[in-house]
Amino acid sequence: MDTDVVVIGAGLAGLRAARRLEDLGRSVVVVEAEDEVGGRVRTQVVDGFLCDRGFQVLNPAYPALRTAVDVASLKLQSFGVGAIVRSGVRTTKLAHPLRHPQHALRTVLSDHVTGSDLDALVRWLTPTLLHPDAVDPDTDQPLRDSFDDAGLTGPLRRDLLDTFLAGVLADSRGDSSANFVRQLVRYFALGAPGLPADGMRALPTQMAASLHEPVRLGTPARELKETSGGVRVATERGTVLARAAVVAVSPNDLPDVTGQEAPETHGLTTWWFRAPGRPQTGPFLLLDASRPGGGPAGPIWNTAVISEVAPSYAPHGQNLVQATTLLDRPDGRASEADVRRDLARLYGTPTSNWEVLAHDVIPHALPVQRPPLTDLGPDQAGARTFVTGDHRQSASIQGALVAGARAAAAVHSSLG
């Protein structure tokens, strides 16, 4: 045998599984088809700008994050806890009153915030805040229905929560599990999400660097077969023989590796612009509530001046703006002209001279997380083959890390 365990896929779940197996005394080989680690967590450098593949943030409140990496060394640069909401020609900054007391009065007096909505939000979230592990799948329901049942039906929901959460989940319809979203909102309440100094790629890069054997990049797994004594993984660079395998590829790649059906996914696109001048939003996300009845009037569901949040993402004195559209919408694949037009409306400034640095269309950004939220755990696809990933846990960085650790425990136990 070449090794105890071969891990196929160097995304977050695969890297976490590999490290936990090493901690348990197992030898591990990780093979990765791409030329860098990270899976869906990637960053490209364009003219000195850091452009993540998809708009992603890292929440230091994730418990699994603190056990997987040295969070301090990532040098997180935090978003403001709140958002700027555009409604027609007006913009309003809604911020957490304790984190940003200078904006507290304006937030409380805003037309977007009502006492009944705040009471309903407290009713909706408090049980999860107090008892985060007390999740009853029998009472789970789609997010939109849970808001309705809690009486959260006013402007706070229409103008802020629905749009913000749609961008987080890549789900504009509110089909996602309410129990899952409650857990996410709890993490947002406990931590200030941010961006690593070296881009989101810094997370998987640090995880890979901690492994005893370097990840074998550019090594796609062409065939996985179980044998009488283990598994055989054929790659373009030779065959790996192991006692067991962990398959941690993207959900859409599962059919090619295991023959299993691919889990359903949500998609989005991100646009990255070099923006002359200085759009005045500070470190806050900009959301749109200009459509009658609330919600975005154009294709963009969230946008931010990333260089205001994370100065390391742009060369000194230059501005980096991201904009996200959702592929479950008819305008999810909006043209560059339409995106520029919408950005001009949102920021109140011409955008014809903004330079496109990157445009990523990501059809499989996140696994669909419909109710009920259940802990699937690793899938044993054979006597010695285990499938893991955020689709087996929850559609988040937290979910990917937990899924990888649980797969490692299952493999370790199976090996005796």
Residue pairs with C-beta under 8 A, 6 or more apart in sequence:
1 229
1 230
1 241
1 242
1 243
2 29
2 240
2 241
2 242
3 27
3 28
3 29
3 240
3 241
3 242
3 243
4 21
4 26
4 27
4 28
4 242
4 243
4 244
4 415
5 18
5 21
5 26
5 27
5 28
5 29
5 242
5 243
5 244
5 245
5 246
5 411
5 415
6 28
6 29
6 30
6 31
6 231
6 233
6 240
6 242
6 244
6 245
6 246
7 14
7 17
7 18
7 21
7 28
7 29
7 30
7 31
7 245
7 246
7 248
8 14
8 31
8 221
8 224
8 233
8 245
8 246
8 247
8 248
8 249
8 257
9 30
9 31
9 32
9 33
9 39
9 247
9 248
9 249
9 250
9 253
9 389
10 30
10 31
10 32
10 34
10 37
10 38
10 39
10 204
10 208
10 215
10 217
10 248
11 37
11 38
11 39
11 40
11 41
11 204
11 248
11 249
11 250
11 389
11 400
12 38
12 39
12 41
12 203
12 204
12 207
12 390
12 397
12 400
12 401
12 404
13 39
13 248
13 388
13 389
13 390
13 400
13 401
13 403
13 404
13 407
14 30
14 32
14 39
14 246
14 248
14 249
14 388
14 404
15 30
15 37
15 204
15 207
15 208
15 211
15 215
15 404
16 64
16 68
16 207
16 400
16 401
16 403
16 404
16 405
16 408
17 246
17 248
17 388
17 404
17 405
17 407
17 408
17 411
18 28
18 30
18 211
18 246
18 404
18 408
19 68
19 207
19 210
19 211
19 408
20 404
20 405
20 408
20 409
21 28
21 246
21 408
21 411
21 412
22 28
22 211
22 212
24 408
24 409
24 412
26 411
26 412
26 415
27 212
27 213
28 211
28 212
28 213
29 213
29 216
29 240
29 242
30 208
30 211
30 213
30 215
30 216
31 215
31 216
31 219
31 220
31 221
31 233
31 235
31 240
32 215
32 216
32 217
32 218
32 219
33 218
33 219
33 220
33 221
34 217
34 218
35 217
35 218
36 42
36 201
36 217
37 204
37 205
37 207
37 208
37 215
37 217
38 200
38 201
38 203
38 204
38 205
39 204
39 250
40 53
40 54
40 250
40 362
40 364
40 365
41 52
41 53
41 56
41 200
41 201
41 203
41 204
41 397
42 52
42 53
42 200
42 201
43 50
43 51
43 52
43 53
43 198
43 199
43 200
43 201
43 202
44 50
44 51
44 53
44 358
45 51
46 272
46 357
46 358
47 274
47 315
47 357
48 314
48 315
48 318
49 272
49 274
49 313
49 314
49 315
49 318
49 320
49 357
50 198
50 199
50 310
50 312
50 313
50 314
50 320
51 270
51 272
51 320
51 322
51 357
51 358
52 195
52 199
52 200
52 201
52 270
53 270
53 360
53 362
54 268
54 270
54 360
54 362
54 365
55 167
55 268
55 270
55 302
55 304
55 322
55 324
56 200
56 397
57 79
57 193
57 194
57 195
58 65
58 74
58 76
58 193
58 194
58 195
58 196
58 200
58 203
58 397
59 65
59 187
59 188
59 191
59 193
59 397
59 398
60 66
60 71
60 76
60 191
60 192
60 193
60 194
61 187
61 188
61 190
61 191
62 187
62 191
62 396
62 397
62 398
62 401
63 398
64 397
64 398
64 401
64 402
64 405
65 71
65 397
65 398
65 401
68 207
68 401
68 405
69 203
69 206
69 207
70 206
73 206
74 196
74 197
74 198
74 202
74 203
74 206
75 196
75 197
75 198
75 312
76 194
76 195
76 196
76 197
77 194
77 195
77 196
77 197
77 309
77 310
77 311
77 312
78 192
78 193
78 194
78 283
78 309
79 192
79 193
79 194
79 195
79 283
79 284
79 285
79 304
79 309
80 95
80 99
80 100
80 282
80 283
80 284
80 285
80 309
81 95
81 96
81 99
81 100
81 188
81 192
82 93
82 94
82 95
82 96
82 99
82 100
82 103
82 107
82 284
83 93
83 94
83 160
83 164
83 284
83 285
83 286
83 287
84 91
84 92
84 93
84 94
84 281
84 284
84 285
84 286
84 287
85 91
85 92
85 93
85 94
85 112
85 159
85 160
85 287
85 288
85 289
86 286
86 287
86 288
86 289
86 290
86 346
87 111
87 112
87 159
87 289
87 290
88 290
91 286
92 106
92 110
92 111
92 112
93 103
93 106
93 107
93 284
94 103
94 107
94 110
94 112
94 113
94 160
95 103
95 104
95 107
95 284
97 103
97 104
97 107
97 108
99 192
107 113
111 155
112 155
112 156
112 159
112 160
112 289
113 155
113 156
114 154
114 155
114 156
116 151
116 154
117 152
117 153
117 154
117 155
117 156
117 157
118 156
119 151
120 147
120 150
120 151
120 152
120 153
120 154
121 150
121 152
121 156
121 161
123 150
123 151
124 146
124 147
124 150
124 152
124 182
125 182
125 185
125 186
125 189
127 134
127 182
128 135
128 179
128 182
128 183
128 185
128 186
129 186
129 189
132 183
132 186
135 179
135 183
135 373
136 179
137 179
137 371
137 372
137 373
137 374
138 372
140 177
140 178
140 179
140 371
140 372
140 373
141 149
141 178
141 371
142 174
142 175
142 176
142 177
142 178
142 370
142 371
143 165
143 171
143 174
143 175
143 176
143 177
143 178
143 181
144 173
144 174
144 175
145 174
145 178
146 178
147 153
147 157
147 161
147 174
152 161
155 289
155 294
157 294
158 289
158 293
158 294
158 295
159 287
159 289
159 294
160 287
160 289
162 174
162 294
162 295
163 287
163 288
163 289
163 294
163 295
163 296
163 301
163 302
164 285
164 287
164 302
165 171
165 174
165 176
165 181
165 185
166 172
166 174
166 301
166 326
167 268
167 301
167 302
167 324
167 326
168 184
169 176
169 181
169 266
169 366
169 369
169 395
170 266
170 267
170 268
170 326
170 327
170 328
170 365
170 366
171 266
171 326
171 328
171 368
172 301
172 326
172 328
172 329
173 328
175 368
175 370
176 368
176 369
176 370
176 371
177 369
177 370
177 371
177 372
177 373
178 371
179 371
179 372
179 373
180 369
180 373
180 394
180 395
183 394
184 396
187 398
194 309
194 310
195 306
195 309
195 310
195 313
196 202
196 203
197 310
197 312
198 205
198 312
199 313
203 397
208 214
208 215
216 235
216 237
218 236
218 237
219 235
219 236
219 237
220 235
220 236
221 233
221 234
221 235
221 257
222 234
222 235
222 236
223 232
223 233
223 234
224 231
224 232
224 233
224 234
224 245
224 247
224 257
224 258
224 385
225 231
225 232
225 234
226 232
226 382
226 383
226 384
226 385
229 243
230 241
230 242
230 243
230 244
230 384
231 241
231 242
231 243
231 244
231 245
231 384
231 385
232 239
232 240
232 241
233 239
233 240
233 241
233 242
233 245
243 384
243 415
244 384
244 385
244 386
244 411
244 414
244 415
245 384
245 385
245 386
246 378
246 386
246 387
246 388
246 407
246 408
246 411
247 254
247 257
247 258
247 381
247 385
247 386
247 387
247 388
248 387
248 388
248 389
248 404
248 407
249 256
249 257
249 389
250 364
250 389
251 262
251 263
251 265
251 364
251 367
251 389
251 391
252 262
252 265
252 363
252 364
253 262
254 260
254 261
254 262
254 263
254 387
255 261
255 262
258 381
258 385
258 387
260 379
260 381
260 387
263 367
263 368
263 391
264 367
264 368
265 363
265 364
265 365
265 366
265 367
265 368
266 326
266 327
266 328
266 365
266 366
266 367
266 368
267 326
267 327
267 328
267 332
267 361
267 362
267 363
267 364
267 365
268 324
268 325
268 326
268 327
268 332
268 362
268 365
269 324
269 325
269 327
269 332
269 333
269 359
269 360
269 361
269 362
270 322
270 323
270 324
270 358
270 359
270 360
270 362
271 322
271 323
271 324
271 325
271 336
271 339
271 356
271 358
271 359
272 320
272 321
272 322
272 356
272 357
272 358
272 359
273 320
273 321
273 322
273 323
273 343
273 351
273 354
273 355
273 356
273 357
274 318
274 319
274 320
274 354
274 355
274 357
275 305
275 319
275 320
275 321
275 351
275 354
276 319
276 353
276 354
277 319
277 349
278 319
279 305
279 308
279 319
279 321
279 347
279 349
281 304
281 305
281 308
281 347
282 305
282 308
283 308
283 309
284 304
285 302
285 303
285 304
286 302
286 303
286 304
286 346
286 347
287 296
287 301
287 302
288 295
288 296
288 297
288 298
288 300
288 301
288 346
289 295
289 296
290 296
290 297
290 345
291 297
297 345
298 331
298 334
298 338
298 341
298 342
298 345
298 346
299 325
299 329
299 331
299 332
299 334
299 338
299 339
299 342
300 323
300 324
300 325
300 339
300 342
300 343
300 346
301 324
301 325
301 326
302 323
302 324
303 321
303 322
303 323
303 324
303 343
303 346
303 347
304 321
304 322
305 319
305 320
305 321
306 313
306 314
306 320
306 321
306 322
307 313
307 314
307 318
307 319
307 320
308 319
313 320
314 320
320 357
321 343
321 347
321 354
323 339
323 342
323 343
325 331
325 332
325 333
325 334
325 339
326 332
327 333
327 361
327 363
331 338
333 361
334 342
336 356
336 359
340 351
340 352
340 354
341 351
343 351
343 354
344 350
344 351
366 390
366 395
367 389
367 390
367 391
367 395
368 395
369 394
369 395
373 394
375 393
376 392
376 393
377 392
377 393
377 406
377 410
378 386
378 387
378 388
378 392
378 403
378 406
378 407
378 410
378 411
379 386
379 387
379 388
379 392
380 386
380 387
380 410
381 387
384 414
386 407
386 410
386 411
386 414
387 407
388 403
388 404
388 406
388 407
389 400
389 403
390 396
390 397
390 399
390 400
390 403
392 403
393 399
393 400
393 402
393 403
393 406
394 402
